[in-house]
Every structure is written in structure tokens, then in C-alpha cells.
Amino acid sequence: MDERADLISKVTDEATKKAKSDKLNAAQTKLYVDEEVKKALAEYDEKMEKTVIPTTSENKEDKTIETKNGEEKKETNLTETKKVTNKKYIVHTPVKNFNGEVAGVQFAYGKAEVKPGWVLSWFKERGYKVEEVSE
């Protein structure tokens, strides 16, 4: 399992237990669990977007340095870059010409434009057809 799936599983379990202890009915439990998962994934995605990914610099050479005890050590020049994604995707609902909201996304005639993130993963995990939009 990946980190996102672990998070979804953990939040779902915790929210289900809380809903049960609060004596919510099945519909209320589903709404509560969905909202808790949505919040957790939004926080996770925000954290991931702020994560800096070290990459090897192409314009600087690696150098070998000598340590105090006389051993040679290779030092790699790393630069920090942020992951940038400007991609967009079209999500298609299983119900043809559906108009309404799913997971906070407004659909019109069975289609909605979605940016990469937790909500796109959510649709993919549930079997929605997803296509990348070329820009």
C-alpha cells in the first residue's frame, strides 16, 4: 500500500469508530467519513506540494573531498526544486450526462475538469474514467 492509501484507511477507520460512538445512522456515517477523508487528503496534498525535492544539478560538477581521517568522499551538488504540475484532467462520471457535485467537484453533463491532487486520486480509486487534457 502507498502512503495515501494508508492515510485513507486510517482516517476511515477512525472516523467510522467516532461515528459509531456518536450513534450516527448509516447515511450520516458515510457523509462524516467522506468529509474526514477529504480533509485529511487535502492536508496531505498541501504538505506534499510544499515538499522540496532534491535533484542533482546538471550545471555543477561533483567534487571529491578529503575527510579528516584521510578518506576520500564524493560530494554531490544538490539543488532544491519544487514539483510543479500544471496538468489538468477530465473526469467522466459513470452516469451519462450527470449534473451535480461529487467529492466537492461540480460535474456538468457527466464531465468535470480536475487538477492533480487528492481528488483526482479519489476518482481514479473509484473507477471513474480520467483523461489528461493537453495544453
Residue, then its C-alpha position, 0 to 999 in steps of 0.5 A: m500500500d502507498e502512503r495515501a492509501d494508508l492515510i485513507s484507511k486510517v482516517t476511515d477507520e477512525a472516523t467510522k469508530k467516532a461515528k459509531s460512538d456518536k450513534l450516527n445512522a448509516a447515511q450520516t456515517k458515510l457523509y462524516v467519513d467522506e468529509e474526514v477523508k477529504k480533509a485529511l487528503a487535502e492536508y496531505d496534498e498541501k504538505m506534499e506540494k510544499t515538499v522540496i525535492p532534491t535533484t542533482s544539478e546538471n550545471k555543477e560538477d561533483k567534487t571529491i573531498e578529503t575527510k579528516n581521517g584521510e578518506e576520500k568522499k564524493e560530494t554531490n551538488l544538490t539543488e532544491t526544486k519544487k514539483v510543479t504540475n500544471k496538468k489538468y484532467i477530465v473526469h467522466t462520471p459513470v452516469k451519462n450526462f450527470n449534473g451535480e457535485v461529487a467529492g466537492v467537484q461540480f460535474a456538468y453533463g457527466k464531465a468535470e475538469v480536475k487538477p492533480g491532487w487528492v481528488l483526482s486520486w479519489f476518482k481514479e480509486r473509484g473507477y471513474k474514467v480520467e483523461e489528461v487534457s493537453e495544453 
